[in-house]
Amino acid sequence: MSRIGKKPISIPQDVKVTLNGRAVCVEGPKGKLTWAPRPEVSVTIDQDAKRITVAVQNDDRLCRSLHGLSRSLIANMVEGCLRGFSKSLEIYGVGYGVQLQGKKLTVSCGMSHPAVFDLPDGIAVDVTVPQARGEAPAKFTVSGPDKQAVGEFAARVRKARPPEPYKGKGVRYADEQVRRKAGKAFVGGAL
């Protein structure tokens, strides 16, 4: 049995959890999420005790792995609908920037054309542009109730121009440490 899978998930007061056939529906202040577990996994909701329990049919390898995974996914759905998830990103580089126009995020990062991303449903982006040019990096935050969708969109934006190791230019997560390399050293001498 999975140690994580055995833990019950408590349902906060502002969150409503229902079972629609096999699908688990979670609704809260930040949004609504639905997910259907595999047939090997059964989910029960105790409305009186305000908790969700996840159980599996047997103790084979697949069921054990699905036990903890299913419990973690449902717990993330509850957390996302209650508080939401967010990833902060920064853009370093002269002339690099980010703009939000309706449902399109435009990232200019030193290429001949800007990278344009359509915002998926349920994802919000908050852009903070520095006051003075060249002083601080442009920052933006990707947020939403679905942890997987937030992480995937942030990774797609970062992939437009990953940080390079020599000057540190590019799109990076706010807490990411970029290992810098020394450039080529000039060794003087006559030929």
C-alpha positions in Angstrom: 0.0 0.0 0.0 1.2 3.5 -0.8 1.8 5.7 2.3 0.7 8.8 0.4 -2.3 7.0 -1.0 -3.6 6.0 2.4 -3.7 9.6 3.7 -7.2 11.0 3.6 -7.7 14.4 1.9 -9.6 16.9 4.0 -12.1 19.1 2.2 -11.9 22.8 3.1 -15.1 24.8 3.8 -15.0 26.8 0.6 -14.5 23.8 -1.7 -17.3 21.5 -3.0 -16.3 18.0 -4.1 -18.7 15.6 -5.9 -18.5 12.3 -7.8 -20.1 12.3 -11.3 -19.9 8.6 -12.2 -16.2 7.9 -12.0 -15.2 11.5 -12.4 -14.2 13.6 -9.4 -15.5 17.2 -9.7 -13.9 19.9 -7.5 -15.3 23.4 -7.4 -13.9 26.4 -5.4 -13.3 30.1 -5.4 -10.4 29.8 -8.0 -12.2 27.6 -10.5 -13.6 24.2 -11.3 -11.7 21.0 -12.2 -12.8 17.5 -13.2 -10.7 14.4 -13.4 -11.6 10.7 -13.9 -9.3 8.1 -12.2 -8.4 4.8 -13.8 -10.7 1.8 -13.2 -8.2 0.2 -10.7 -8.8 3.2 -8.3 -11.9 4.0 -6.4 -12.6 7.3 -4.8 -15.1 7.8 -1.9 -16.3 11.1 -0.5 -17.5 11.4 3.1 -19.5 14.7 3.2 -20.1 14.4 7.0 -16.4 14.0 7.9 -15.4 16.4 5.1 -12.7 14.1 3.6 -11.9 12.1 0.5 -10.3 8.6 0.6 -8.7 6.8 -2.3 -8.5 3.0 -2.5 -7.2 0.4 -5.0 -8.6 -3.0 -6.0 -5.5 -5.1 -5.2 -1.8 -4.8 -4.2 0.0 -5.3 -7.5 2.6 -2.9 -8.8 0.3 -0.9 -11.1 -2.3 -0.4 -8.4 0.3 0.7 -5.9 1.7 3.3 -8.2 -1.8 4.6 -9.2 -2.8 4.8 -5.5 -0.4 7.5 -4.5 -0.7 9.3 -7.9 -4.5 9.5 -7.8 -4.4 10.8 -4.2 -1.8 13.5 -5.1 -3.8 14.6 -8.2 -7.0 14.9 -6.2 -5.2 16.8 -3.4 -3.7 19.2 -6.0 -7.2 19.7 -7.5 -8.6 20.7 -4.1 -5.6 23.0 -3.4 -5.8 24.6 -6.8 -9.5 25.3 -6.5 -9.0 26.8 -3.1 -5.8 28.8 -3.5 -4.5 28.3 -7.0 -1.0 27.7 -8.3 1.5 30.1 -9.8 4.9 30.3 -11.4 7.0 33.4 -11.6 9.3 34.0 -14.6 11.8 36.7 -15.4 13.3 37.8 -18.8 17.0 39.0 -18.8 18.6 40.7 -21.7 18.9 44.0 -23.4 15.8 44.6 -25.5 14.0 41.5 -24.2 10.5 42.0 -23.0 7.0 40.6 -22.5 3.5 42.0 -23.4 0.0 40.7 -22.7 -2.6 41.7 -25.3 -6.0 40.1 -24.5 -5.5 36.3 -24.6 -2.0 36.5 -26.3 1.3 36.6 -24.5 4.1 38.1 -26.7 7.7 37.5 -25.7 10.5 39.4 -27.5 13.7 37.6 -26.8 16.4 38.5 -29.4 15.0 36.6 -32.3 13.9 38.0 -35.7 10.2 37.7 -34.6 8.5 37.7 -31.2 7.2 34.4 -29.7 3.4 34.6 -29.4 1.6 32.2 -27.0 -2.2 31.8 -26.8 -3.3 31.6 -23.1 -5.1 28.3 -22.4 -8.5 28.4 -20.6 -8.1 28.8 -16.9 -4.6 30.3 -17.1 -4.0 34.0 -16.2 -0.8 36.0 -16.7 0.2 39.1 -14.7 3.0 41.2 -16.3 5.2 43.5 -14.2 7.3 45.8 -16.4 10.3 47.5 -14.7 10.1 51.3 -14.2 13.5 52.2 -15.7 14.9 50.5 -18.9 17.8 48.2 -18.3 17.5 48.3 -14.5 15.6 45.1 -13.7 14.3 42.2 -15.6 10.7 42.1 -16.9 8.7 39.8 -14.6 5.5 37.9 -15.2 3.5 35.4 -13.2 1.5 32.5 -14.7 -1.4 31.4 -12.4 -4.4 29.1 -12.4 -6.2 26.3 -10.5 -4.7 23.4 -12.6 -1.1 22.7 -11.4 -0.2 20.8 -14.5 -1.5 23.4 -16.9 0.3 26.2 -15.1 3.6 24.3 -15.1 3.2 23.3 -18.8 2.5 26.8 -20.0 5.4 28.3 -18.0 7.7 25.7 -19.4 6.5 26.5 -23.0 7.2 30.2 -22.5 10.7 29.4 -20.9 11.5 27.2 -23.9 11.2 30.2 -26.2 14.6 31.3 -25.0 16.1 29.3 -22.2 18.8 31.1 -20.1 22.2 30.8 -21.7 25.3 30.2 -19.5 27.6 33.0 -20.6 25.6 36.2 -20.2 22.6 34.8 -18.5 20.2 36.1 -21.1 16.8 34.5 -21.6 13.6 33.5 -19.8 14.0 31.8 -16.5 12.0 31.0 -13.4 12.2 33.5 -10.6 13.9 31.1 -8.2 16.1 29.4 -10.9 19.9 29.6 -10.5 21.8 29.8 -13.8 25.3 28.4 -13.7 27.5 31.0 -15.4 30.5 30.0 -17.5 33.6 32.0 -18.1 34.2 33.1 -21.7 37.2 32.3 -23.7 40.3 33.7 -22.1 42.8 35.6 -24.3 46.3 34.4 -24.0 48.6 37.2 -25.4 51.6 36.5 -27.5 53.1 37.0 -30.8 52.6 34.6 -33.6 
